[in-house]
Amino acid sequence: MVQSYQSPVRVYKYPFEMVMEAYVRRFPKCDMIPIMAGTDILKETTSKDGAVNQISRRCRLHVEAPYLLKKIMGVEFIHFIQTNTLDRRNRTLKIDAYNESFSSRVVIKEHCTYSVHPENSEWTCFEQTASLDIKSFFGFESTVEKIAMKQYSQNISKGKEIIEHFITELKKEGVTHIPRWVEPQPEQTEDEENNKVESEVESSSEETEKRDRTSSTPSTGSRELQLGASATNILSMDAVTLNDENNKLDADYIKRCLGDLTPLQESRLIQLKKWVAELQKGKVPSDTCLLRFLRARDFNIEKAREMLSHSLIWRKKNQVDKMMNEYQVPSVIQDYFPGGWHYYDKECRPLYLLRLGQMDVKGLVKSVGEEGLLKHTLHICEEGLRLTEEATSTYGRPITTWTLLVDLEGLNMRHLWRPGIRTLLKIIEIVEANYPETMSCVLIIRAPRVFPILWTLVSTFIDETTRSKFLFYGGNDYQGPGGLIDYMPKENIPHILGGECKTVVHEAGLVPKSMYLPGEEMDAARQHLPMSDQSIYRSVSLGRGQVHEMVLLIEEAGSVICWDFDVMKNDVSFSVLRTKVPITHRPEPQSPTGAMGVIDAVMGSDDLHRSVIEKGWREGHEYFRVEPQLICHDGESIQGSHVTSHMGTYILQWRYYESTQHTSPLDIIDSITAPKAKIMYYYETLKSADYRGSMTSLQSCQSGFSSLSSNTNKSANSSCPSR
């Protein structure tokens, strides 16, 4: 595969003529380029007016390769042919080079351009592109490619340093100005000569005034070069008129706004920017956004491009930009979501405080739905990007990530509500795919013994690179050396964590059930949920005498059956049963027809509301009650689980519950008009392996968290930028 490189625009704050004088001092040999063994001029031509000068050279380069490879190659030097075309009239130097040695096996091409800065005629721009195509090289193709790219990267880094060095040498020699080339003029009369002098004086005066105005407000690059500086960090699709110039990036801008990048990383960024510009036809994400996707894929251009492409499609399909522009934080979130922005960490990165242990996960899901939680999470992510952009502007250095501080005090088994965890995992999946490399580190503090279960369920869905950024503190470990004080200024530590800083993040509390969405609204909301088209909950209504059952086939003893349901109307009884006789899943019920069909449906004789337990079966013989029967009243929420001891058929059973029995024939008529019970339920069967490690840590006399914390802390400390 052809490896390509494209440099950002490097700006020398010297006139073109000074840069050219410094450039020629590299030949025939430069001590600052040890790889260069020397050069020989093959051909030199100059135009009649002296404006264009072209020189072709053969350059000898030392072979920096392993001994075995040198022996196979059988050469001491590699030869390159370089052709320089200097156009003094247009003030440009174009350099084209290619390898002469091993040209049938390896093809290396390079093109460089020195030109006048588009906004400041006293500055000079430099751009560079190159490609490497290794067709075959004695079985060492991969090794040669790595050596070539490494050496090329090192030489690129030295390029600007060398020019600066020789300009300094020129100044030491007293050379501070080199006049521009002027068109040769034919011989003129004395009057013509005098008029010309006067004209040149006026022109020179105007040029001086213009240069003074330019130097008084120096530009760091043209409008095109500054494209990234004005763009937001948010992955927005703001329309921008693009041409080839827009894909250029100023090296100074990269260092100031994006951070220190290697030459190859800069090249990957420019290539991705150009690709997106062509794909989006005038709408491109910011440079910071592109860089995040590159970092997420270790600067693999193909993988980053694929990831970014999926994200752009996701944003367009779900109209994320429009959704975020119109987003208003629901009152339930304002009052009961225990999270908010809390100043900055020690590296001036925005910090978000989440009191997860105080969160009523179930209440929030039931009140705003999964879509509501997802929208709020995306809102937090977008806010984080906006705050990092502001921090970059405020502190004058690249700040592209934010820090998450998670307080787990109060975390208990109610937080392990399976639908809530399932929602959390889907949100994590969406955030990781569309907001990569936005988190500097995640500080987990006051983690209780129940936390290993949650971490076991969640961690496998988090990218390995992101997972390495998690730091764990059990108990009060966060208060001592190596704790929060290493990551947060002392004056910013919240008062709830022993600091002196007041925080607006409250304890929230339980969401009142009066704020829960009706079942129909939750179902409608899920249909628009960007992350899933499947419903977590199912709804069912039960009349007098009716039963609703879910038949589960357990193929492995030790599997865990989990359930969660809410009684929306009236009362129901709930049982968990096991049968000796295998039972297959019942067929889809047919809608009842006619008067008798309606009565059958009410009395529970239709397929949907008929129990699979036959009338002749006896409890303790053909079937068993593996969990005590529960009587559940209107408004109650029930969660539970059962560890199966046998393989076979298990039944989750809900019945309409009445405290008194009716025997009057009129009961049939009363049943038709009586209000029905209604439940919303969810169930799931987990293999025993999903819980074994976590159950062990819960049942042991000592929490398994401490070992998890110490192991994770070691890897995270080395990766978190603020350490």
Helices and strands as residue ranges (DSSP letters): E 3-6, E 10-12, H 16-24, E 36-46, E 52-62, H 67-73, E 77-87, E 92-99, E 106-116, E 124-134, H 141-172, H 190-216, H 227-230, G 244-247, H 251-253, I 254-258, H 263-280, H 287-296, H 301-317, H 320-325, H 331-336, E 339-344, E 350-354, G 356-358, H 361-395, E 402-407, G 413-416, H 418-434, E 439-447, H 451-459, H 464-467, E 470-474, G 477-479, G 484-486, G 490-492, G 495-497, G 513-515, H 519-527, E 538-542, E 547-554, E 560-569, E 572-579, H 594-603, E 623-632, E 637-643, E 648-656, H 667-673, E 677-686, G 688-690, H 692-699, H 705-719
